[in-house]
Each structure stands twice: as C-alpha cells, then as structure tokens.
C-alpha cells in the first residue's frame, strides 16, 4: 500500500486521553526501580568510579599522569571538552529553534534533549578546570573585583569560553526549568499524602511548581516567557561552539588558523548532539513504553537532520583541503596531508568514515526507519565526532613548524579513565533524571494530540451549504 505523503503523520499515535498521557509519563517516577534500572545505574556508576579514580590520581600526582608531551600540550582533556560541549547543542536546538519554527514533532523529545544539554555542559566544564593543572585556581577565570587587582585576560579565547559556556548553561537551565513548571504542578496534584515519602514528594513538587494553578493568566505569562527564552537561546546555539572553535582558529598553528571553523564546529555539534539524543530516546521509548509519544516518524526526522548536518561536515572536510592548497602556504598544506596520510591517518579515516560515509545510508527510507540500524549509525557518528576533535587537536600540535620538536602523542590509562568517567557521569545523571522528573513534557504533548487544537472543517461546511441550497 502506497503512503500518502500529503497527510502529515500524527505527532502522538493511538489518540490517547489526557489521563493516559499523564499516567504513561508519570508512572516511571512512581514505580520502584526494577532490576534493569538498578543494573544500568550500577554500570554507569562503575564508569563514574573509574573516572573518579583517574581524577584522584591526576590531582595527587599531577598532569604527568596523562600522555601530554611537548609539543602536544592539548590532548584528551580539550578533546573531551569540545566533544561534550557539542553534545549539549542538540537540546537547545530542538527546544528553542524548532519551537520558534512551530515544529510540533519536537514535543516528544524536547524535554529529554534539554536535560541532556544541562548534563553534557556540566560534564564538559570539568575538563578545562583540571586541564590547567591547578583546579583550585579556577575562580581566577571569573572577572570579579579582588584585593589583588588580578584581572583576567579578555583577549584570550579560553576566557571567551568561560563566558560563552556559562551563559549557555544558565539560559539552558532556566529554559529547561520554565518548561517543567506546569508538569511539576501536574505531579503535585497527582500525588496523595498517603505516606511520608509521598508527602516529601508533594512538598518538593509544590515548591518547584512556584504556585502554578493552570489559570489563563499563568498560561499567558508562561508562553510569553518561554518564547522570550527561546529567542535568547537560539543565538546561543550558534555562538557557543563558534567561540569554542576560536580556541583553535585564532592561533597561528597550521591546521587551526582557518575561518571555516565556526560554521564547521556548529554543524558538527548539532550532528553529534542529535545522534546522542536519538540513541538515548530509542532506549527510553522502549523501556518506558512511550513508542506512541516518541514516534518512529519523529526519529526519522531526527535522522534527516543527522544526514543534512553530516553532509555539511563532509563538505567542511573537503573545503579544508581546498583552502590549505589554495592558500599557497606549505605548512598549511602539509598539516592536512599529514592528517590524512601521516602517523594519525588511522584516526582521520575513522573520523571520515563515521561522519561522512555511514550517515549517507540514511538516504534509504527503509534504513532511516529501521531502529537497530539508526541506533548503530548514531553510535558511529559520536565515535567519529570524538575522533574529529582528536584529529584537529593532536595532529596539528604533534607536527608544527619545527621538525626537531615533532613527537607522537600516546594517551595513558589515566586519559582513558577520565574519558570513561565522563560517560559515566553523563549517563548516571540521565538515569537519575528519568526517575525524578518527566522525560516528556506533559503539557506540550497534550497540546498536540488530535482534538486539542481548534479546527475549521471548511470542506464539510461547504458541502452542508450546498445541500441547503439544493433544498
């Protein structure tokens, strides 16, 4: 049977009632954790423990525990920082930009994506602090009046990161919290004071809902505030990774000093962020029986965005070589030939395959709608995007202007431990989130189910008028 592409697929399948939506979204928070959840939490906590041990060793013995050398002074910590900031981009993109464009399909995935933004930025913030080797002096990155009259270097792109990432985190957190207020009120009203735990929950949700009563005035103020915050967050999506790219682009290192980095980094951030959101949502919709709220059509639209941004990243990879050749600069040309055919060619071709070749399979509709296949492709995308940051950072530093200072960078077990621990922290926070807050916006899903919006059946009225005229 052929598919009618003129009819937009429903955002929510099965025509559920308001009560059914409440029950499906709220039940995971009220049910006791089952063995699968406990096993998953135990696994992520184990990863987090590996990271904690690696961090403790780094603090006790110093950064000599890492593989950083001369000239590769930036290695895993900066690679991980750029990777996790990129992961945090999809949440605000889904929520803010798609909200401004009135894309209804965002409703089932926006809340979870927003939470991923918060947790990814928290994870990313750890690495620049420990990378300095003196994390106890991190406060000096903030320009505040002090008795020593020490002021930060405003011309340093590393300081621009502090402003950009902290602003992005603040606006994203407020945006996420504002969206949660109606749902906190719904959960407050659903809980009965049956025992002490319920009373504590009810008190917490009462305080978090800020006196929300579902009045017309509350909804009017809420929608105005949500729109304003979406307007604030939209330019931040573009600015944050642009400024992160300036860490590299304003230097004179061959392979870094290029104007293509800002749009290239933003496209890559959206690319990897959507892949991570898609991976997590595939598991969430299956575990919590939310297939009718996070539909296959929604996942397909995410795959289309992954395909488009993957093509943008592939175009950037190609243009880098053209720019290096066209510049007429021998060090610049050498840097890119060295990436593809030098000692780190294995990392380059892993990056290129995962980010350019494999996502092209999403042109095939059957594969784009095949859940196991899209899950594997999204995992490969994030592998490729991590290697992209590795290739950019390490290959340019390992072979700079002076051949006598060339050195091969080899990461240590402590480096890998910190990377593993970052994934442990991120997924532990996500698991805790799924048991304490609604992973899907109750209010927004209710607003897009059939019958929730006023409709005008012009065709039916025309037929009715025609019958009256005939009579």
Buried (B, 14 or more C-beta within 10 A) or exposed (E): EEEEEEEEBBBBBEEBEEEEBBEBBBEBBEEEBEEEBEEBBEBBBEBBBBBBBBBEBBBEEEBEBBBBBEBBEBBBBBBBBBBBBBBBBBBBBBBBBBBEEEBBBBBBBBBBBBBBBBBBBBBBBBBBBBBBEEBEEBEBBEBEEEEEEEEBEEEBBBBBBBBBBBBBBEBBBBBBBBBBBBBBBBBBBBBEEEEEEEEEBBEBBBEBBEEBEEEEEBEEEBEEBBEEBBEBBBEBBBBBBBBBBBBBBBEEBBBBBBEBBBBBBBBBBBBBBBBBBBBBBBEBBEBBEBEBBBBBBBBBBBBBBBBBBBBBBBBBBEBBBEBBEEBEBEBBBBBBEBBBEBEBBEBBBBBBBBBBBBBEBBEEEEEBBBBEBBBEBBBBBBBBBBBBBBBBBBBBBBBBEEEEEBEEBEBBEBBBBBBBBBBBBBBBBBBEBBBEBBBBBBBBBBEBBEEEEEEEEEEEEEEEEEEEEEE
